[in-house]
Structures are given as C-alpha cells and as structure tokens.
Amino acid sequence: MNELIDNILAELDVDITNINIYGYDIIEFSLSMVHRLQKALNDLRIKLQTHKFSTKEEEIFFFKNQKPELLSRLLYFHKIYCIEVQCPTGGNDVIKLYINKELDNLTYFFNRNLDFYQYYRSHSTIYDEYYFLRGNTDLRLYTDSTLLDKDPNFSTGYDYKVAKILANEMLRIYLNKKLQKLENESYIEKQYQSISTKIPIRFTGKKAALIELGYALVSSGDINHGNIEIKEFMNYLSTMFNIDLGGYYDAYIAMKERKDRTSYLNKLIENLSKRMDEDDRR
C-alpha cells in the first residue's frame, strides 16, 4: 500500500513540475488532474476492500497521512478548476476582488475547524483512534453532518478534513501568487502609462496589423516562454502604443478567412529585406 501511494504521488509531482500552473492552460490541466486523481482514489478504494492492516497504527497512518495526500490533491485541483472557470471577466481590480473573496473562504474554513486544525498541526495523537480508525468515530466529536454518508470502508470522516486542510494550504499559496502576479501586472501597466505620457510613441498603422503582429508573437512562444494569454498580450500592446485593440478576436477570425492570412507579416519581411538591400548598396 505504501509503495502504491508513493508511486502515484511521485508521478503526479513530475507532471506538476513540468507545467506552469499559472499558465493559460491551467483549466484543462486541472481538469485532467481531477480525472486522474479520481481514478487513483477509486483504484485505492478497490484495493482496500481486500487489504487488511496488520496493526491499528498502520490503519491510523493510512487515514491520517497517506490517503489525505492523494485526496488533498484532488480537492486542490478541483477547486482550482472551479475558481478559474468561474473567474469574472474584467480588469485586474475585478479579478483581485474575486481572489480575495476566495482567500476569505479559506480563512472561514480555518476558523470553523480551528480545534481540529490545531490538533492535526500539533501532531497530537490522543484522539487518533477516534479520528482515523474505521468504525470508531465518536459522533460527539464532530457536528459536520456531511461526514455521515462517507464510505465507511474507505473513510473515517476525518481523513477528509485532513485532506481539506492540506488542499486549502496549497490553495492559499496558489491564490496569493496569482494575486501577486496581478498586482505586478497592474504596477507595470501604470509604469507604461506613465512612460507613454512622456514619450508619445504611437502605432500609426492599421489596428488589424498590430493584432496580426500580436497573435504572431504569442504563437511564437517567445513571450514569457509561451506562458501568456492573448488577452494579456493585447492589453499590453494597447497600453504600450496607446491604441484600443478591443475586438481582437473578431479581427483574428477575419484574418483567418482572408486570402493572404499574414499580409502584414509578409509586408514586414518585404520592407526589412528592402532596407537591408539598400544598406548593402551604400
């Protein structure tokens, strides 16, 4: 059992390390992780039907430490998926307000479960037989009715609470880093706005041309190592060149439908080659 869980966690950690969790594909990645973890936990549930723990200490260790490690990751990625798909559209201030509300929810859970949190974090063991042995749960120790319908062969009730604590700690880190990223973007945007008022650099070509260039740069993977959303980059270009690039997606659709899809990029190549040829003749 120990080897099985260690192998699953090792594989998960490799996948998590190889992806930018703050990147544009976090929704698809988190959903795939949810499906993967659900399967892993279901496989573990099936194995536990025939597995007999040699001692009560071994069973306590499983429900206090091993199962929560897997379950916490499931809760973590499921919550990330929900947060990201429900994230409101709008400026950074709107998104920061949304994230702060999610952080408040974590604080609410912490305050509501303070006694058990302190018990778990202090590595206390005095109530472990009630908390982490199947069939020994004392209803007088908790009032959360949602625990009553847990699978009695695969849960003691409190293994879920441990997993929730671990998941919330990971979520707090995720949300705070996301919040910091937004604050940094807001600061940079203000700096660019300040610069643009002092140095009047404008893009005087057609709006569609700048949108074509923006899509090309994002598609190249050369902006932030490919970890940037088209919306974020269009906002950046809008600020840098003091131009409204709203409706960029409609312009992109029109670009795909025209005969010369990359007309502006082709024009850039032509003009640069012409300049080089003129320099050579001088």
Phi and psi in degrees as GROMACS dihedral restraints (atoms count N, CA, C in turn):
[ dihedral_restraints ]
;  ai    aj    ak    al  type     phi  dphi    fc
    3     4     5     6     1   -62.0    20    10
    4     5     6     7     1   -44.6    20    10
    6     7     8     9     1   -64.8    20    10
    7     8     9    10     1   -38.7    20    10
    9    10    11    12     1   -60.7    20    10
   10    11    12    13     1   -49.6    20    10
   12    13    14    15     1   -67.0    20    10
   13    14    15    16     1   -40.6    20    10
   15    16    17    18     1   -60.8    20    10
   16    17    18    19     1   -40.5    20    10
   18    19    20    21     1   -66.4    20    10
   19    20    21    22     1   -42.4    20    10
   21    22    23    24     1   -62.0    20    10
   22    23    24    25     1   -46.2    20    10
   24    25    26    27     1   -65.9    20    10
   25    26    27    28     1   -37.2    20    10
   27    28    29    30     1   -64.2    20    10
   28    29    30    31     1   -42.3    20    10
   30    31    32    33     1   -65.1    20    10
   31    32    33    34     1   -40.9    20    10
   33    34    35    36     1   -63.8    20    10
   34    35    36    37     1   -43.5    20    10
   36    37    38    39     1   -63.1    20    10
   37    38    39    40     1   -35.2    20    10
   39    40    41    42     1   -63.7    20    10
   40    41    42    43     1   -45.9    20    10
   42    43    44    45     1   -64.5    20    10
   43    44    45    46     1   -40.9    20    10
   45    46    47    48     1   -66.8    20    10
   46    47    48    49     1   -38.0    20    10
   48    49    50    51     1   -65.4    20    10
   49    50    51    52     1   -32.4    20    10
   51    52    53    54     1   -85.4    20    10
   52    53    54    55     1     5.0    20    10
   54    55    56    57     1  -130.3    20    10
   55    56    57    58     1   145.4    20    10
   57    58    59    60     1   -81.4    20    10
   58    59    60    61     1   103.5    20    10
   60    61    62    63     1   -66.7    20    10
   61    62    63    64     1   -13.8    20    10
   63    64    65    66     1  -101.0    20    10
   64    65    66    67     1    13.1    20    10
   66    67    68    69     1   -82.6    20    10
   67    68    69    70     1  -178.1    20    10
   69    70    71    72     1   -74.2    20    10
   70    71    72    73     1   -17.4    20    10
   72    73    74    75     1  -103.1    20    10
   73    74    75    76     1    22.0    20    10
   75    76    77    78     1   -63.6    20    10
   76    77    78    79     1   -31.0    20    10
   78    79    80    81     1   -64.6    20    10
   79    80    81    82     1   -48.9    20    10
   81    82    83    84     1   -65.5    20    10
   82    83    84    85     1   -40.4    20    10
   84    85    86    87     1   -65.5    20    10
   85    86    87    88     1   -46.4    20    10
   87    88    89    90     1   -63.8    20    10
   88    89    90    91     1   -37.8    20    10
   90    91    92    93     1   -66.7    20    10
   91    92    93    94     1   -40.1    20    10
   93    94    95    96     1   -64.8    20    10
   94    95    96    97     1   -36.0    20    10
   96    97    98    99     1   -68.8    20    10
   97    98    99   100     1   -35.6    20    10
   99   100   101   102     1   -61.4    20    10
  100   101   102   103     1   -48.3    20    10
  102   103   104   105     1   -61.1    20    10
  103   104   105   106     1   -42.1    20    10
  105   106   107   108     1   -65.5    20    10
  106   107   108   109     1   -42.4    20    10
  108   109   110   111     1   -72.0    20    10
  109   110   111   112     1   -34.3    20    10
  111   112   113   114     1   -60.4    20    10
  112   113   114   115     1   -43.5    20    10
  114   115   116   117     1   -64.7    20    10
  115   116   117   118     1   -43.1    20    10
  117   118   119   120     1   -61.5    20    10
  118   119   120   121     1   -42.6    20    10
  120   121   122   123     1   -69.2    20    10
  121   122   123   124     1   -36.6    20    10
  123   124   125   126     1   -66.4    20    10
  124   125   126   127     1   -40.4    20    10
  126   127   128   129     1   -61.9    20    10
  127   128   129   130     1   -39.3    20    10
  129   130   131   132     1   -66.6    20    10
  130   131   132   133     1   -38.8    20    10
  132   133   134   135     1   -60.3    20    10
  133   134   135   136     1   -44.3    20    10
  135   136   137   138     1   -64.4    20    10
  136   137   138   139     1   -42.8    20    10
  138   139   140   141     1   -64.2    20    10
  139   140   141   142     1   -34.1    20    10
  141   142   143   144     1   -70.5    20    10
  142   143   144   145     1   -19.3    20    10
  144   145   146   147     1   -63.9    20    10
  145   146   147   148     1   -29.5    20    10
  147   148   149   150     1  -110.5    20    10
  148   149   150   151     1    -6.9    20    10
  150   151   152   153     1   -86.2    20    10
  151   152   153   154     1   135.4    20    10
  153   154   155   156     1  -117.7    20    10
  154   155   156   157     1   123.5    20    10
  156   157   158   159     1   -69.9    20    10
  157   158   159   160     1   137.5    20    10
  159   160   161   162     1   -72.6    20    10
  160   161   162   163     1   -30.3    20    10
  162   163   164   165     1  -139.8    20    10
  163   164   165   166     1   162.9    20    10
  165   166   167   168     1   -68.8    20    10
  166   167   168   169     1   -28.0    20    10
  168   169   170   171     1   -65.0    20    10
  169   170   171   172     1   -37.3    20    10
  171   172   173   174     1   -66.4    20    10
  172   173   174   175     1   -39.7    20    10
  174   175   176   177     1   -67.2    20    10
  175   176   177   178     1   -41.5    20    10
  177   178   179   180     1   -61.2    20    10
  178   179   180   181     1   -43.6    20    10
  180   181   182   183     1   -62.0    20    10
  181   182   183   184     1   -39.1    20    10
  183   184   185   186     1   -63.4    20    10
  184   185   186   187     1   -48.8    20    10
  186   187   188   189     1   -81.8    20    10
  187   188   189   190     1   -17.6    20    10
  189   190   191   192     1   -92.6    20    10
  190   191   192   193     1   -27.5    20    10
  192   193   194   195     1  -125.1    20    10
  193   194   195   196     1   -52.2    20    10
  195   196   197   198     1   -74.6    20    10
  196   197   198   199     1   -54.8    20    10
  198   199   200   201     1   -60.7    20    10
  199   200   201   202     1   -43.4    20    10
  201   202   203   204     1   -58.9    20    10
  202   203   204   205     1   -28.8    20    10
  204   205   206   207     1   -61.7    20    10
  205   206   207   208     1   -43.0    20    10
  207   208   209   210     1   -72.9    20    10
  208   209   210   211     1   -48.7    20    10
  210   211   212   213     1   -62.8    20    10
  211   212   213   214     1   -35.9    20    10
  213   214   215   216     1   -63.4    20    10
  214   215   216   217     1   -37.1    20    10
  216   217   218   219     1   -68.5    20    10
  217   218   219   220     1   -36.2    20    10
  219   220   221   222     1   -63.3    20    10
  220   221   222   223     1   -47.2    20    10
  222   223   224   225     1   -63.5    20    10
  223   224   225   226     1   -37.9    20    10
  225   226   227   228     1   -63.5    20    10
  226   227   228   229     1   -52.0    20    10
  228   229   230   231     1   -72.2    20    10
  229   230   231   232     1   -31.3    20    10
  231   232   233   234     1   -65.6    20    10
  232   233   234   235     1   -40.6    20    10
  234   235   236   237     1   -68.9    20    10
  235   236   237   238     1   -39.1    20    10
  237   238   239   240     1   -59.5    20    10
  238   239   240   241     1   -45.1    20    10
  240   241   242   243     1   -57.4    20    10
  241   242   243   244     1   -47.7    20    10
  243   244   245   246     1   -63.2    20    10
  244   245   246   247     1   -42.9    20    10
  246   247   248   249     1   -61.7    20    10
  247   248   249   250     1   -44.6    20    10
  249   250   251   252     1   -72.2    20    10
  250   251   252   253     1   -41.6    20    10
  252   253   254   255     1   -72.5    20    10
  253   254   255   256     1   -23.9    20    10
  255   256   257   258     1   -97.4    20    10
  256   257   258   259     1     1.2    20    10
  258   259   260   261     1   -62.8    20    10
  259   260   261   262     1   128.3    20    10
  261   262   263   264     1   -69.2    20    10
  262   263   264   265     1   152.0    20    10
  264   265   266   267     1   -83.0    20    10
  265   266   267   268     1   150.6    20    10
  267   268   269   270     1   143.4    20    10
  268   269   270   271     1  -169.9    20    10
  270   271   272   273     1   -75.6    20    10
  271   272   273   274     1   176.9    20    10
  273   274   275   276     1   -60.4    20    10
  274   275   276   277     1   -34.2    20    10
  276   277   278   279     1   -63.8    20    10
  277   278   279   280     1   -38.2    20    10
  279   280   281   282     1   -66.5    20    10
  280   281   282   283     1   -43.1    20    10
  282   283   284   285     1   -69.0    20    10
  283   284   285   286     1   -38.2    20    10
  285   286   287   288     1   -63.9    20    10
  286   287   288   289     1   -37.9    20    10
  288   289   290   291     1   -63.0    20    10
  289   290   291   292     1   -41.6    20    10
  291   292   293   294     1   -62.3    20    10
  292   293   294   295     1   -44.8    20    10
  294   295   296   297     1   -66.4    20    10
  295   296   297   298     1   -40.1    20    10
  297   298   299   300     1   -63.4    20    10
  298   299   300   301     1   -33.3    20    10
  300   301   302   303     1   -66.9    20    10
  301   302   303   304     1   -38.2    20    10
  303   304   305   306     1   -65.0    20    10
  304   305   306   307     1   -38.5    20    10
  306   307   308   309     1   -65.6    20    10
  307   308   309   310     1   -35.7    20    10
  309   310   311   312     1   -63.8    20    10
  310   311   312   313     1   -36.5    20    10
  312   313   314   315     1   -63.9    20    10
  313   314   315   316     1   -36.8    20    10
  315   316   317   318     1   -65.7    20    10
  316   317   318   319     1   -39.7    20    10
  318   319   320   321     1   -64.5    20    10
  319   320   321   322     1   -38.5    20    10
  321   322   323   324     1   -62.0    20    10
  322   323   324   325     1   -44.3    20    10
  324   325   326   327     1   -62.0    20    10
  325   326   327   328     1   -43.2    20    10
  327   328   329   330     1   -59.4    20    10
  328   329   330   331     1   -47.8    20    10
  330   331   332   333     1   -64.9    20    10
  331   332   333   334     1   -36.7    20    10
  333   334   335   336     1   -71.6    20    10
  334   335   336   337     1   -26.6    20    10
  336   337   338   339     1  -118.0    20    10
  337   338   339   340     1    33.2    20    10
  339   340   341   342     1   -60.2    20    10
  340   341   342   343     1   -42.7    20    10
  342   343   344   345     1   -62.3    20    10
  343   344   345   346     1   -47.6    20    10
  345   346   347   348     1   -69.2    20    10
  346   347   348   349     1   -36.0    20    10
  348   349   350   351     1   -59.5    20    10
  349   350   351   352     1   -44.8    20    10
  351   352   353   354     1   -66.1    20    10
  352   353   354   355     1   -38.1    20    10
  354   355   356   357     1   -61.2    20    10
  355   356   357   358     1   -47.9    20    10
  357   358   359   360     1   -68.6    20    10
  358   359   360   361     1   -45.9    20    10
  360   361   362   363     1   -71.2    20    10
  361   362   363   364     1   -22.4    20    10
  363   364   365   366     1   -86.5    20    10
  364   365   366   367     1     1.1    20    10
  366   367   368   369     1    60.4    20    10
  367   368   369   370     1    30.9    20    10
  369   370   371   372     1   -69.8    20    10
  370   371   372   373     1   152.1    20    10
  372   373   374   375     1  -128.9    20    10
  373   374   375   376     1    -0.6    20    10
  375   376   377   378     1   -60.3    20    10
  376   377   378   379     1   -32.9    20    10
  378   379   380   381     1  -108.1    20    10
  379   380   381   382     1    14.7    20    10
  381   382   383   384     1   -58.4    20    10
  382   383   384   385     1   -35.0    20    10
  384   385   386   387     1   -66.6    20    10
  385   386   387   388     1   -28.6    20    10
  387   388   389   390     1   -84.3    20    10
  388   389   390   391     1   -35.8    20    10
  390   391   392   393     1   -80.9    20    10
  391   392   393   394     1   -36.2    20    10
  393   394   395   396     1  -128.5    20    10
  394   395   396   397     1    19.3    20    10
  396   397   398   399     1  -114.6    20    10
  397   398   399   400     1   133.3    20    10
  399   400   401   402     1   -66.7    20    10
  400   401   402   403     1   137.9    20    10
  402   403   404   405     1    83.1    20    10
  403   404   405   406     1    -3.2    20    10
  405   406   407   408     1  -107.9    20    10
  406   407   408   409     1     2.6    20    10
  408   409   410   411     1   -63.0    20    10
  409   410   411   412     1   127.7    20    10
  411   412   413   414     1   -95.2    20    10
  412   413   414   415     1   114.4    20    10
  414   415   416   417     1   -60.1    20    10
  415   416   417   418     1   -19.8    20    10
  417   418   419   420     1   -73.4    20    10
  418   419   420   421     1   -13.1    20    10
  420   421   422   423     1   -87.4    20    10
  421   422   423   424     1   -11.2    20    10
  423   424   425   426     1  -149.6    20    10
  424   425   426   427     1   158.0    20    10
  426   427   428   429     1  -121.6    20    10
  427   428   429   430     1     8.4    20    10
  429   430   431   432     1   -82.0    20    10
  430   431   432   433     1   103.2    20    10
  432   433   434   435     1   -68.6    20    10
  433   434   435   436     1   -18.8    20    10
  435   436   437   438     1   -66.5    20    10
  436   437   438   439     1   -17.2    20    10
  438   439   440   441     1   -78.5    20    10
  439   440   441   442     1   -14.2    20    10
  441   442   443   444     1   -69.5    20    10
  442   443   444   445     1   -25.3    20    10
  444   445   446   447     1  -101.4    20    10
  445   446   447   448     1    15.8    20    10
  447   448   449   450     1   -71.1    20    10
  448   449   450   451     1   150.2    20    10
  450   451   452   453     1   -60.5    20    10
  451   452   453   454     1   113.2    20    10
  453   454   455   456     1   -66.9    20    10
  454   455   456   457     1   -18.0    20    10
  456   457   458   459     1   -87.7    20    10
  457   458   459   460     1   -12.8    20    10
  459   460   461   462     1  -128.9    20    10
  460   461   462   463     1    11.1    20    10
  462   463   464   465     1  -157.2    20    10
  463   464   465   466     1   147.0    20    10
  465   466   467   468     1  -107.0    20    10
  466   467   468   469     1     0.2    20    10
  468   469   470   471     1    94.2    20    10
  469   470   471   472     1   -48.9    20    10
  471   472   473   474     1   -84.5    20    10
  472   473   474   475     1   -16.6    20    10
  474   475   476   477     1   -63.1    20    10
  475   476   477   478     1   -31.5    20    10
  477   478   479   480     1   -66.9    20    10
  478   479   480   481     1   -40.4    20    10
  480   481   482   483     1   -66.2    20    10
  481   482   483   484     1   -38.5    20    10
  483   484   485   486     1   -62.0    20    10
  484   485   486   487     1   -45.3    20    10
  486   487   488   489     1   -60.7    20    10
  487   488   489   490     1   -38.6    20    10
  489   490   491   492     1   -65.4    20    10
  490   491   492   493     1   -39.5    20    10
  492   493   494   495     1   -62.8    20    10
  493   494   495   496     1   -46.7    20    10
  495   496   497   498     1   -63.9    20    10
  496   497   498   499     1   -42.9    20    10
  498   499   500   501     1   -63.4    20    10
  499   500   501   502     1   -42.0    20    10
  501   502   503   504     1   -66.1    20    10
  502   503   504   505     1   -34.3    20    10
  504   505   506   507     1   -67.2    20    10
  505   506   507   508     1   -39.0    20    10
  507   508   509   510     1   -67.5    20    10
  508   509   510   511     1   -39.3    20    10
  510   511   512   513     1   -64.6    20    10
  511   512   513   514     1   -38.3    20    10
  513   514   515   516     1   -60.9    20    10
  514   515   516   517     1   -42.2    20    10
  516   517   518   519     1   -63.7    20    10
  517   518   519   520     1   -46.5    20    10
  519   520   521   522     1   -59.1    20    10
  520   521   522   523     1   -47.6    20    10
  522   523   524   525     1   -69.4    20    10
  523   524   525   526     1   -38.6    20    10
  525   526   527   528     1   -66.5    20    10
  526   527   528   529     1   -38.9    20    10
  528   529   530   531     1   -68.1    20    10
  529   530   531   532     1   -37.9    20    10
  531   532   533   534     1   -65.3    20    10
  532   533   534   535     1   -39.8    20    10
  534   535   536   537     1   -64.9    20    10
  535   536   537   538     1   -42.0    20    10
  537   538   539   540     1   -64.0    20    10
  538   539   540   541     1   -39.0    20    10
  540   541   542   543     1   -61.8    20    10
  541   542   543   544     1   -42.7    20    10
  543   544   545   546     1   -65.7    20    10
  544   545   546   547     1   -39.9    20    10
  546   547   548   549     1   -66.1    20    10
  547   548   549   550     1   -37.8    20    10
  549   550   551   552     1   -64.9    20    10
  550   551   552   553     1   -40.5    20    10
  552   553   554   555     1   -64.6    20    10
  553   554   555   556     1   -39.8    20    10
  555   556   557   558     1   -64.4    20    10
  556   557   558   559     1   -39.8    20    10
  558   559   560   561     1   -64.7    20    10
  559   560   561   562     1   -45.7    20    10
  561   562   563   564     1   -62.4    20    10
  562   563   564   565     1   -41.3    20    10
  564   565   566   567     1   -61.6    20    10
  565   566   567   568     1   -41.1    20    10
  567   568   569   570     1   -65.1    20    10
  568   569   570   571     1   -37.7    20    10
  570   571   572   573     1   -64.3    20    10
  571   572   573   574     1   -42.1    20    10
  573   574   575   576     1   -66.4    20    10
  574   575   576   577     1   -37.2    20    10
  576   577   578   579     1   -64.3    20    10
  577   578   579   580     1   -38.2    20    10
  579   580   581   582     1   -65.9    20    10
  580   581   582   583     1   -41.8    20    10
  582   583   584   585     1   -65.5    20    10
  583   584   585   586     1   -41.4    20    10
  585   586   587   588     1   -65.7    20    10
  586   587   588   589     1   -24.5    20    10
  588   589   590   591     1   -77.1    20    10
  589   590   591   592     1   -23.4    20    10
  591   592   593   594     1   -91.8    20    10
  592   593   594   595     1   -36.1    20    10
  594   595   596   597     1  -118.6    20    10
  595   596   597   598     1    99.3    20    10
  597   598   599   600     1   -74.7    20    10
  598   599   600   601     1    73.6    20    10
  600   601   602   603     1   -93.1    20    10
  601   602   603   604     1   124.0    20    10
  603   604   605   606     1  -126.0    20    10
  604   605   606   607     1   147.7    20    10
  606   607   608   609     1   -90.0    20    10
  607   608   609   610     1   112.1    20    10
  609   610   611   612     1  -100.4    20    10
  610   611   612   613     1     4.1    20    10
  612   613   614   615     1   -81.9    20    10
  613   614   615   616     1  -171.4    20    10
  615   616   617   618     1   -71.9    20    10
  616   617   618   619     1   145.2    20    10
  618   619   620   621     1   -56.9    20    10
  619   620   621   622     1   -40.8    20    10
  621   622   623   624     1   -62.5    20    10
  622   623   624   625     1   -30.2    20    10
  624   625   626   627     1   -67.5    20    10
  625   626   627   628     1   -43.0    20    10
  627   628   629   630     1   -67.8    20    10
  628   629   630   631     1   -36.2    20    10
  630   631   632   633     1   -63.7    20    10
  631   632   633   634     1   -42.1    20    10
  633   634   635   636     1   -60.3    20    10
  634   635   636   637     1   -43.4    20    10
  636   637   638   639     1   -64.9    20    10
  637   638   639   640     1   -40.3    20    10
  639   640   641   642     1   -62.5    20    10
  640   641   642   643     1   -45.7    20    10
  642   643   644   645     1   -63.1    20    10
  643   644   645   646     1   -38.4    20    10
  645   646   647   648     1   -64.0    20    10
  646   647   648   649     1   -42.5    20    10
  648   649   650   651     1   -67.5    20    10
  649   650   651   652     1   -41.9    20    10
  651   652   653   654     1   -64.8    20    10
  652   653   654   655     1   -41.6    20    10
  654   655   656   657     1   -66.3    20    10
  655   656   657   658     1   -25.7    20    10
  657   658   659   660     1   -69.6    20    10
  658   659   660   661     1   -23.8    20    10
  660   661   662   663     1    79.4    20    10
  661   662   663   664     1     9.3    20    10
  663   664   665   666     1   -93.4    20    10
  664   665   666   667     1     1.7    20    10
  666   667   668   669     1  -103.8    20    10
  667   668   669   670     1   117.7    20    10
  669   670   671   672     1    52.8    20    10
  670   671   672   673     1    37.7    20    10
  672   673   674   675     1    57.9    20    10
  673   674   675   676     1    28.8    20    10
  675   676   677   678     1    86.7    20    10
  676   677   678   679     1    -1.3    20    10
  678   679   680   681     1   -96.9    20    10
  679   680   681   682     1    69.5    20    10
  681   682   683   684     1  -153.4    20    10
  682   683   684   685     1   142.1    20    10
  684   685   686   687     1   -86.8    20    10
  685   686   687   688     1   151.1    20    10
  687   688   689   690     1   -61.4    20    10
  688   689   690   691     1   -35.9    20    10
  690   691   692   693     1   -61.8    20    10
  691   692   693   694     1   -43.8    20    10
  693   694   695   696     1   -62.9    20    10
  694   695   696   697     1   -41.7    20    10
  696   697   698   699     1   -72.6    20    10
  697   698   699   700     1   -35.7    20    10
  699   700   701   702     1   -65.6    20    10
  700   701   702   703     1   -37.4    20    10
  702   703   704   705     1   -64.3    20    10
  703   704   705   706     1   -38.6    20    10
  705   706   707   708     1   -62.7    20    10
  706   707   708   709     1   -47.5    20    10
  708   709   710   711     1   -64.0    20    10
  709   710   711   712     1   -38.1    20    10
  711   712   713   714     1   -60.4    20    10
  712   713   714   715     1   -42.0    20    10
  714   715   716   717     1   -70.4    20    10
  715   716   717   718     1   -44.4    20    10
  717   718   719   720     1   -61.4    20    10
  718   719   720   721     1   -41.8    20    10
  720   721   722   723     1  -107.7    20    10
  721   722   723   724     1     7.8    20    10
  723   724   725   726     1    52.2    20    10
  724   725   726   727     1    53.1    20    10
  726   727   728   729     1  -138.3    20    10
  727   728   729   730     1   141.0    20    10
  729   730   731   732     1   -83.8    20    10
  730   731   732   733     1   112.9    20    10
  732   733   734   735     1  -103.3    20    10
  733   734   735   736     1    25.6    20    10
  735   736   737   738     1   -60.5    20    10
  736   737   738   739     1   146.1    20    10
  738   739   740   741     1    81.0    20    10
  739   740   741   742     1    20.6    20    10
  741   742   743   744     1   -63.4    20    10
  742   743   744   745     1   -31.7    20    10
  744   745   746   747     1   -69.7    20    10
  745   746   747   748     1   -39.3    20    10
  747   748   749   750     1   -61.9    20    10
  748   749   750   751     1   -38.8    20    10
  750   751   752   753     1   -65.2    20    10
  751   752   753   754     1   -35.3    20    10
  753   754   755   756     1   -66.5    20    10
  754   755   756   757     1   -42.0    20    10
  756   757   758   759     1   -61.6    20    10
  757   758   759   760     1   -43.6    20    10
  759   760   761   762     1   -63.7    20    10
  760   761   762   763     1   -36.1    20    10
  762   763   764   765     1   -62.2    20    10
  763   764   765   766     1   -40.3    20    10
  765   766   767   768     1   -67.4    20    10
  766   767   768   769     1   -28.6    20    10
  768   769   770   771     1   -88.9    20    10
  769   770   771   772     1   -15.8    20    10
  771   772   773   774     1   -79.1    20    10
  772   773   774   775     1   161.5    20    10
  774   775   776   777     1   -64.7    20    10
  775   776   777   778     1   -48.3    20    10
  777   778   779   780     1  -100.4    20    10
  778   779   780   781     1    92.9    20    10
  780   781   782   783     1   -62.3    20    10
  781   782   783   784     1   -34.8    20    10
  783   784   785   786     1  -115.9    20    10
  784   785   786   787     1    48.3    20    10
  786   787   788   789     1   -60.9    20    10
  787   788   789   790     1   -40.4    20    10
  789   790   791   792     1   -71.4    20    10
  790   791   792   793     1   -40.8    20    10
  792   793   794   795     1   -63.6    20    10
  793   794   795   796     1   -39.4    20    10
  795   796   797   798     1   -63.7    20    10
  796   797   798   799     1   -37.7    20    10
  798   799   800   801     1   -65.5    20    10
  799   800   801   802     1   -38.7    20    10
  801   802   803   804     1   -63.5    20    10
  802   803   804   805     1   -43.5    20    10
  804   805   806   807     1   -60.5    20    10
  805   806   807   808     1   -44.6    20    10
  807   808   809   810     1   -62.6    20    10
  808   809   810   811     1   -45.2    20    10
  810   811   812   813     1   -68.3    20    10
  811   812   813   814     1   -38.6    20    10
  813   814   815   816     1   -67.8    20    10
  814   815   816   817     1   -42.3    20    10
  816   817   818   819     1   -61.9    20    10
  817   818   819   820     1   -40.1    20    10
  819   820   821   822     1   -62.8    20    10
  820   821   822   823     1   -41.4    20    10
  822   823   824   825     1   -64.7    20    10
  823   824   825   826     1   -42.2    20    10
  825   826   827   828     1   -62.5    20    10
  826   827   828   829     1   -39.9    20    10
  828   829   830   831     1   -65.7    20    10
  829   830   831   832     1   -39.8    20    10
  831   832   833   834     1   -65.4    20    10
  832   833   834   835     1   -38.5    20    10
  834   835   836   837     1   -64.5    20    10
  835   836   837   838     1   -37.9    20    10
  837   838   839   840     1   -65.7    20    10
  838   839   840   841     1   -30.0    20    10
  840   841   842   843     1   -82.4    20    10
  841   842   843   844     1   -11.2    20    10
